Amino acid sequence: MFEDIYQEYLVHKNEENRKERYEGNESWYHASGAGFCSRKLYYESVEKAEPTNPPNKKSMRVMRVGTILHQDIQDALIYYNNILYSKENNNDNMLLESIAVESVKKFDTEGEIRLPEFRVRGFFDVLLQDFSASSTEGINRLYDIKTSSSWGFKQKFGRGSTQYENRNHYLQVATYGLALKEKLGSLESMSILYYNKDNSDIKEQIVPNEYLDKARRYWHSINEEHSRGLPGFVHGVSPAYKWCCNYCQFKDHCNPPSVI
């Protein structure tokens, strides 16, 4: 009974989120799809096909954990902003004093980005503007929040790991960065904050600035490819990874071969 009630709630929240974020913008590519299957992007944003394979109950619960964590961290940053505002009005706060000793930090969360030249839009997680005492111009830093299993966390940060570059994560963040740099005029850095769901460890992975150019080239190639119609099956592009097909909401519509 509890599982069924929760499932109905998750379906409701997903539909609520879809209407709020994407209704009326169906022809735009989702920034979160960067680096994934080109065919999926085509079905989703060019053909605007109806999904044929919605996520199962367990997958929806797993994704909800990530959503809740995002919201909690973003709420904490808004809380910090409110403390900052109180401080500027001569209200002391020990938390603010302990965090922002050398600079004043202001956070923007859940901001929309658009790259009209590529028909790409999305929502970044956190933009930090850091104002140092010696500068009147803020230093802009972009952060994306992602949850991870212990296995995935170990691959990135465990002993002997080589800071594995997750291409689609990097391209996604760099897509946000590309739009923000165009809007703000500068972007100092991009990072992903990985949160280990099993033990609550948090670690930062820097996204190299070279990915800004890679993101631009990626979306240019997607637009060029889709102007010619539905892409064929090419492993590494369509799909980007073999495992993608098992989780794709357009799998039955696409009907991928068993071996790609």
C-alpha positions, 0 to 999 in steps of 0.5 A, a space after each residue: 500500500 505504501 509503495 503504491 501511494 508513494 508511486 502515485 505521488 512520484 508520478 504526480 511530482 514528475 508531471 508537475 515538474 514536466 509542466 513547470 520546466 518543459 511544457 511549451 519548450 518541447 523543441 529545445 534540447 535538454 542540456 542534461 542530455 549532453 553526451 548521451 544518445 543522439 537518437 534519443 535527443 532526436 526523438 525527444 526534441 525534434 520528433 517530439 515523440 511520446 515516451 514508450 518506456 517510462 522508468 520503473 518504480 525503483 528507478 523513480 524512487 532512486 531519482 527522487 532521492 537525488 532530487 530531494 538532496 539537490 533541493 536540500 543543498 540548494 535550500 541551505 545555500 538560500 539560507 546562507 544568502 538570507 544570513 548574509 542579508 541579515 549580516 549586511 543589516 548589522 545582525 551578527 551571525 557566527 555561521 556567516 563569520 566562520 564561512 566567509 572570512 576572506 570574501 562575500 559569497 552569494 549563491 544563485 540556484 536552479 537558474 535557467 540557461 538557454 543557448 538559442 543558436 543550438 536550441 538548448 536549454 536547461 537548469 544549472 544547480 548552483 552559481 557562486 559569485 565570490 566577491 573578495 575584499 580587494 575586488 569589486 567584480 565577482 568571480 563566477 563559479 559553477 557547481 553541479 550536484 550529483 548523487 553517486 553509489 559507493 561504487 561510482 564514488 570509488 571509481 572517481 575518488 578511491 585509492 588508485 583512481 585517476 579522477 575518471 572523467 565522466 564525459 556526459 557529466 562534463 558536457 552537461 556542466 559545460 553546457 551550463 557554463 557556456 551559457 553562463 559565460 556568454 551571459 555574465 562575461 566570465 566564468 572562473 571554474 566549473 565543478 561537480 559535487 558528488 554526494 555518496 548516497 551510502 555514507 554521505 561523503 561529498 567530494 568535488 571534481 573540477 571540470 576542465 575549462 576546455 570542455 566549454 569548447 567541447 560542449 559547443 562542438 558537441 551541440 553544433 554536431 548534434 544540430 548538424 546531424 539532426 538536420 539530416 534526419 534520424 541518426 543511424 545506430 553507431 556505438 559511441 554516438 547512438 547510443 553513447 553507451 550500451 547500457 543507455 538503451 536499457 534505461 531509455 524512455 524511447 526504447 520500444 519506439 527506437 527498437 535498437 538492435 541487440 548488438 550495437 
